[in-house]
Amino acid sequence: MHESSLAEFIKSSRGDFETKLCRLVEIPTISADPGRESDFHAAALLAAGYLEEFGAESAIHQTGGHPVVVGKFSQPDARKTLTIYNHLDVQPAEEPEWKRASFVFAREGDKYFGRGTTDDKGPALTALFAARYAMESKIPLNIQFVWEFEEEIGSPHFEEFLQRNAPSLKSDSVMVVDSIWTTSDKPGICYGIRGNLSGSMLLETAEAGVHSGITGGVARNPLTELCWVAAQCYDPKTAKVLIPGFYDDVHKVSRREKANFVNSGFVLKTFAAAYRLKKIRVQQSKEAMMRLWCRPTFEVHGVVGGYSGAKVKTAIPPRAELKFSCRLVPNQDPERISKLIQRFVKKLNPDVEVVIHAKLQWYVGDITSSYAKAISDAMKFGFSRSPAFVRSGGSDGAIILLQRYLNAPVLMPGLSLPEHGYHAPNEFFDWGQVAGGIRTFVRYFDTISRFE
């Protein structure tokens, strides 16, 4: 690999990268919107066309939901195969804080604005351009891309795709380019994600709403009862979960991992500002990192029921629903936690029904492996700064499924920055991360192509 030729490739590719990102961003691939079938069809065709233009064999795989696009670059003397995963669906963009049309690509200097630029279309194209250079430079590595269109809604049909296609996707390692650096000054390599458990608590106490003046004090109020149940599940001041047995299986974090966290550059004040948090529970960065990455949670996301119009309607609602989730950490079992919650709630209020909607397993990779060392060295080359291995507080069903069906180590080098606005208004990506990302991935491809 010649650094001068790589630098020239990156420089000469900028216009093409921007054109391709523009076309992809301006297709509103909102997976949560059921009326977008034509948009997903168009985006899949466009993505497959990009792969073919760069010399890959491509295929669009239909599922019970949105399609999955696969592209394969092959080298005749390659000994290793790398699979690169990204998702091309996006979050809705209806917030009033948007300063420009959310699905109209805009460039301002080195910044690229539009929904999906950083999550995850920009990083996906960055990896694709790196693969193009690797193929043209005849780096002896097979590289295959898997681009999904349902990650933002929990990847409900991704397992269906993998069940059918895992044998043809056999890989030595997997790279997921869909994570955020802890700070813009320190490259981040994610090696662990929390699991997730989401559900609802349902309570019906009457056939219809009743007047609080006539029945108040006798009629049961499902809204207040559900709020009381939630208050028994966790302490909102400390965030400690109060469900018996909830912490029994939590895995202890090693000293080495804690040291990596400290060296990640995480600053609580900066973190709070990036996510526009006005009030937070802790004041120490170290404690915040442990809570975000290594400890489980219980959160309430919404309470549905009763009157929600202007002023007050003094009626007691007949039914209510409380939506909740738990982020889970090693070695918590989602099935066991589900039963603990159901048992605890039933003891508090036998009339409340707990319905579990989704369960995702956690994942923690090996930061001592040869692949981990290779991506760490590559990011130092790409961004001229040593990276930190960190975990993510989020959950991603696709990562768990890739590890399970491909039976290969999964690494998650990120390109997005906190200020880029994951899931937020005015989302953007920038050319500096593109250029550094291409340098990083090309170096990584070159290194792992020599592995025995």
C-alpha positions in Angstrom: 0.0 0.0 0.0 1.5 3.3 -1.1 0.5 6.3 1.0 0.9 8.8 -1.8 -1.4 6.9 -4.1 -4.0 6.5 -1.3 -3.9 10.2 -0.6 -4.4 11.0 -4.3 -7.3 8.5 -4.5 -9.0 10.1 -1.5 -8.6 13.6 -3.0 -9.8 12.6 -6.4 -12.8 10.7 -5.0 -14.4 13.5 -3.1 -16.7 14.7 -5.8 -18.0 11.2 -6.6 -18.5 10.5 -2.9 -20.6 13.6 -2.4 -22.7 12.9 -5.5 -23.4 9.3 -4.3 -24.1 10.4 -0.7 -26.5 13.1 -2.1 -28.5 10.6 -4.2 -28.7 8.1 -1.3 -29.7 10.7 1.4 -32.4 12.2 -0.8 -34.3 8.8 -0.8 -36.3 8.9 2.5 -35.7 5.3 3.7 -37.7 5.6 6.9 -38.2 2.1 8.0 -40.7 3.1 10.6 -43.0 4.4 7.9 -45.1 1.6 6.3 -45.8 3.7 3.2 -42.2 3.8 1.9 -42.1 0.6 -0.2 -41.2 2.5 -3.4 -38.4 4.4 -1.7 -36.8 1.2 -0.4 -37.0 -0.3 -3.8 -35.3 2.7 -5.3 -32.6 2.8 -2.6 -31.9 -0.9 -3.0 -31.4 -0.5 -6.8 -29.2 2.5 -6.2 -27.1 0.8 -3.6 -26.7 -2.3 -5.8 -25.7 0.0 -8.7 -23.0 1.6 -6.6 -21.5 -1.8 -5.8 -21.5 -2.9 -9.4 -20.0 0.4 -10.6 -17.0 -0.3 -8.3 -16.6 -3.9 -9.5 -18.6 -6.0 -7.1 -21.1 -8.6 -7.8 -24.4 -7.5 -6.2 -27.7 -9.0 -5.3 -30.9 -7.7 -3.8 -32.4 -10.2 -1.3 -36.1 -9.9 -0.6 -37.4 -10.6 2.9 -40.8 -10.4 4.7 -40.0 -6.7 5.1 -37.5 -4.5 3.4 -34.7 -5.9 1.2 -31.1 -6.6 2.0 -28.4 -5.7 -0.5 -25.2 -7.8 -0.8 -22.1 -6.9 -2.7 -19.0 -9.1 -3.1 -15.5 -8.0 -4.1 -13.3 -11.0 -4.9 -9.6 -11.4 -5.3 -8.2 -14.7 -6.8 -5.4 -15.0 -4.3 -7.3 -13.9 -1.2 -7.0 -16.1 1.9 -9.4 -14.2 4.1 -12.9 -12.8 3.7 -14.2 -9.8 5.5 -17.9 -8.9 5.8 -18.8 -5.2 6.3 -22.3 -4.4 7.6 -24.1 -1.1 7.5 -27.7 -0.1 7.5 -29.3 2.3 4.9 -32.6 2.9 6.7 -33.1 6.1 8.8 -35.0 7.6 11.6 -38.0 9.8 10.9 -37.2 13.5 10.7 -40.2 15.5 11.8 -38.7 17.6 14.5 -39.4 21.4 14.2 -35.7 22.1 15.0 -34.6 21.2 11.5 -33.1 24.3 9.9 -33.3 22.8 6.4 -35.3 20.2 4.5 -34.3 16.9 6.2 -34.2 14.8 3.0 -32.5 17.4 0.8 -28.7 17.0 0.8 -26.8 20.1 1.6 -23.0 20.8 1.7 -21.6 23.6 3.8 -17.8 23.5 3.6 -16.7 20.1 4.8 -20.1 19.2 6.3 -22.8 17.2 4.7 -26.3 17.7 6.0 -29.4 15.5 5.7 -31.1 12.6 7.5 -28.9 9.5 7.2 -25.6 11.3 6.4 -23.9 10.0 9.6 -26.4 7.2 10.5 -25.5 5.3 8.5 -25.2 6.2 4.8 -22.0 8.3 5.0 -20.1 5.6 6.9 -21.4 2.9 4.5 -20.1 4.8 1.5 -16.8 5.5 3.2 -16.2 1.7 3.6 -17.3 1.2 0.0 -14.8 3.7 -1.4 -12.0 2.1 0.8 -13.0 -1.3 -0.7 -12.7 0.2 -4.2 -9.2 1.3 -3.6 -8.3 -2.1 -2.1 -9.6 -3.9 -5.1 -7.9 -1.6 -7.6 -4.7 -2.0 -5.6 -5.1 -5.8 -5.6 -5.0 -6.2 -1.9 -5.6 -10.0 -1.5 -8.8 -9.8 0.5 -12.3 -10.8 -0.3 -14.7 -8.0 0.9 -18.4 -8.5 1.0 -21.0 -5.8 2.0 -24.3 -6.5 3.7 -26.5 -3.4 3.7 -29.8 -3.7 5.7 -32.9 -1.5 5.6 -34.6 -2.3 8.9 -32.0 -1.7 11.6 -33.8 1.4 13.0 -36.8 -0.8 13.8 -34.9 -3.7 15.4 -34.0 -5.7 12.3 -37.1 -7.8 12.4 -36.4 -9.7 9.1 -32.6 -9.8 9.2 -32.5 -13.2 10.8 -34.7 -14.5 8.0 -32.1 -13.2 5.5 -29.2 -14.8 7.4 -30.9 -18.2 7.8 -31.2 -18.4 4.1 -27.8 -16.9 3.1 -25.3 -17.6 5.9 -23.5 -20.4 4.0 -22.8 -18.1 1.1 -21.6 -15.3 3.5 -19.0 -17.3 5.3 -16.4 -14.9 6.8 -13.3 -14.8 8.8 -14.3 -11.5 10.5 -17.1 -8.9 10.5 -16.8 -5.1 10.6 -19.8 -3.0 11.6 -19.4 0.7 10.7 -22.2 2.1 12.8 -21.0 3.7 16.1 -20.1 7.0 17.6 -16.8 8.2 19.0 -16.9 9.2 22.6 -15.4 12.6 21.7 -14.3 14.2 18.4 -10.7 14.3 19.7 -10.3 10.5 20.2 -11.1 7.7 17.7 -13.4 5.0 19.1 -13.6 1.3 18.5 -16.8 -0.2 20.0 -16.5 -3.7 21.2 -19.6 -4.2 23.3 -23.3 -3.3 23.2 -26.0 -3.6 25.8 -29.0 -5.9 25.3 -32.5 -4.6 25.4 -35.9 -5.7 26.7 -39.0 -3.7 25.9 -42.6 -4.1 27.0 -45.8 -2.6 28.2 -47.8 -2.7 31.5 -51.5 -2.8 30.8 -54.3 -2.1 33.3 -58.1 -1.9 32.7 -60.3 -0.9 35.5 -63.6 0.1 33.9 -65.6 -0.2 30.7 -65.6 3.5 30.0 -64.3 6.8 31.5 -66.2 8.1 34.5 -66.7 11.5 36.1 -64.1 12.1 38.9 -66.5 14.2 40.9 -69.1 11.4 41.0 -66.8 8.4 41.3 -63.5 9.8 42.5 -62.2 8.0 45.6 -64.1 4.8 44.7 -63.2 4.2 41.0 -59.7 2.9 40.4 -57.4 5.1 38.3 -55.2 2.9 36.0 -52.9 5.9 35.2 -51.9 6.5 38.8 -51.7 2.8 39.6 -49.3 2.2 36.7 -47.2 5.2 37.7 -47.0 3.8 41.2 -45.9 0.4 39.9 -43.2 2.0 37.8 -42.0 4.0 40.8 -41.5 0.7 42.7 -39.4 -0.7 39.9 -36.6 1.8 40.0 -35.4 4.9 41.9 -35.6 7.9 39.4 -32.9 9.8 41.4 -30.2 7.1 41.4 -31.4 5.0 38.5 -31.0 1.9 40.6 -33.4 -0.8 39.6 -35.4 -2.1 42.6 -36.6 -5.4 41.2 -35.3 -8.3 43.3 -32.6 -10.3 41.5 -32.2 -7.8 38.7 -28.4 -7.4 39.3 -27.6 -11.0 40.3 -25.8 -11.9 37.0 -24.2 -8.6 36.1 -20.6 -9.3 35.0 -17.8 -7.4 36.7 -15.9 -5.0 34.4 -12.1 -5.6 34.3 -9.5 -3.1 35.3 -8.2 -3.1 31.7 -11.6 -2.1 30.4 -12.0 0.6 33.0 -8.6 2.0 32.0 -9.7 2.1 28.4 -12.8 4.0 29.3 -10.7 6.6 31.2 -8.4 7.0 28.2 -11.3 7.4 25.8 -11.5 11.2 26.2 -15.0 11.1 27.6 -16.0 14.4 29.2 -19.3 14.4 30.9 -19.9 18.2 30.3 -19.2 17.7 26.6 -21.4 14.6 26.5 -24.3 16.5 28.1 -24.0 19.4 25.8 -23.9 17.2 22.7 -27.1 15.5 23.6 -28.7 18.7 25.0 -29.2 17.4 28.5 -30.3 20.1 30.9 -30.2 18.0 34.0 -28.2 14.8 34.7 -28.0 12.3 37.5 -24.2 12.2 38.0 -21.3 14.7 38.0 -18.3 12.4 37.5 -17.2 11.3 34.0 -16.0 7.9 35.2 -19.3 7.1 36.9 -21.2 8.3 33.8 -19.3 5.9 31.5 -19.9 3.0 33.8 -23.6 3.8 33.8 -23.8 4.3 30.1 -21.9 1.2 29.0 -21.7 -1.3 31.7 -24.8 -1.1 33.9 -28.4 -2.2 33.2 -31.3 0.3 33.3 -35.0 0.5 33.6 -36.7 3.3 31.8 -40.3 4.5 31.3 -40.9 5.8 27.7 -44.5 6.8 27.8 -47.8 6.5 29.5 -50.9 6.2 27.4 -54.5 6.8 28.5 -56.9 9.4 29.6 -57.4 12.9 28.2 -54.6 14.7 26.5 -56.2 17.7 25.0 -56.2 21.3 26.2 -56.5 22.1 29.9 -58.1 19.4 32.0 -61.0 17.0 31.5 -61.9 15.6 34.9 -62.6 12.1 33.9 -61.0 8.9 35.3 -59.8 6.8 32.3 -60.9 3.1 32.0 -57.6 1.8 30.9 -53.9 2.8 30.6 -50.6 1.5 29.2 -47.1 2.2 30.5 -44.2 1.6 28.0 -40.8 0.6 29.4 -37.5 -0.9 28.5 -34.4 -2.3 30.2 -30.9 -2.1 28.8 -29.1 -5.3 29.8 -25.4 -6.1 30.3 -23.2 -9.2 30.4 -24.3 -11.8 31.7 -28.0 -10.9 32.1 -30.4 -13.2 30.3 -33.4 -11.3 28.7 -35.7 -14.2 29.4 -34.8 -14.3 33.0 -35.2 -10.6 33.4 -38.6 -10.7 31.7 -39.8 -13.2 34.3 -38.4 -11.2 37.2 -40.3 -8.1 36.0 -43.6 -10.0 35.5 -43.3 -11.7 38.9 -42.5 -8.4 40.7 -45.3 -6.5 39.0 -47.8 -9.2 39.6 -46.9 -9.1 43.3 -47.4 -5.3 43.4 -50.6 -5.2 41.5 -52.2 -8.5 40.3 -54.4 -6.8 37.8 -51.5 -5.4 35.7 -50.6 -7.4 32.7 -47.0 -7.2 31.5 -46.5 -7.8 27.8 -42.9 -8.2 26.5 -42.5 -6.9 22.9 -38.9 -7.5 22.1 -35.7 -9.1 23.6 -32.2 -8.5 22.4 -29.0 -10.1 23.7 -25.9 -8.1 24.7 -22.5 -8.5 22.9 -18.9 -8.1 24.0 -16.0 -8.8 21.7 -12.4 -9.7 22.4 -10.1 -6.6 22.5 -7.0 -8.7 22.8 -7.4 -10.5 19.4 -5.2 -9.9 16.3 -8.2 -8.3 14.5 -8.7 -5.9 17.4 -5.0 -4.9 17.3 -5.2 -4.5 13.5 -8.1 -2.1 13.6 -6.5 -0.2 16.4 -3.3 0.3 14.5 -5.3 1.2 11.4 -7.3 3.9 13.1 -4.1 5.4 14.5 -2.8 5.5 10.9 -6.1 6.9 9.5 -6.6 9.6 12.1 -3.1 10.2 13.5 -4.4 9.5 17.0 -4.5 6.3 19.1 -8.0 5.0 19.5 -9.8 3.8 22.6 -11.8 0.6 23.0 -15.2 1.5 24.4 -18.6 0.0 24.8 -21.9 1.4 23.6 -25.0 1.9 25.7 -27.2 1.1 22.8 -28.5 -2.2 21.4 -28.3 -3.7 17.9 -29.9 -7.0 17.0 -28.1 -7.2 13.7 -24.7 -7.4 15.4 -25.9 -10.3 17.6 -27.3 -12.1 14.5 -24.1 -11.6 12.5 -22.0 -13.1 15.2 -24.3 -16.0 15.7 -24.8 -17.0 12.0 -21.4 -16.1 10.6 -19.6 -17.4 13.7 -16.9 -14.7 13.3 -15.5 -12.0 15.5 -17.3 -8.7 15.2 -15.5 -5.3 15.4 -17.3 -1.9 15.4 -15.0 0.9 14.4 -17.0 4.1 14.4 -16.8 7.2 12.2 -19.6 9.3 13.6 -19.0 12.1 16.1 -21.3 13.1 19.0 -22.0 16.5 17.4 -23.1 14.8 14.1 -26.6 14.3 15.6 -27.4 10.6 15.5 -31.3 10.5 15.5 -31.3 14.3 16.1 -32.4 17.3 14.0 -29.8 18.8 11.6 -27.9 15.5 11.3 -24.6 15.8 9.4 -21.4 14.0 8.5 -18.0 15.5 7.4 -15.3 15.0 4.9 -12.6 14.7 7.6 -14.2 11.6 8.9 -14.6 10.3 5.4 -10.9 10.8 4.5 -9.7 9.4 7.8 -12.2 6.5 7.5 -10.9 5.5 4.0 -7.3 5.6 5.2 -8.2 3.5 8.2 -10.1 0.8 6.3 -7.6 0.5 3.6 -4.8 -0.1 6.2 -7.0 -2.6 8.0 -7.8 -4.5 4.8 -4.1 -4.6 3.9 -3.1 -5.9 7.4 -5.7 -8.6 7.8 -5.2 -9.8 4.2 -1.8 -11.2 5.5 -3.3 -13.1 8.4 -2.7 -16.9 8.3 
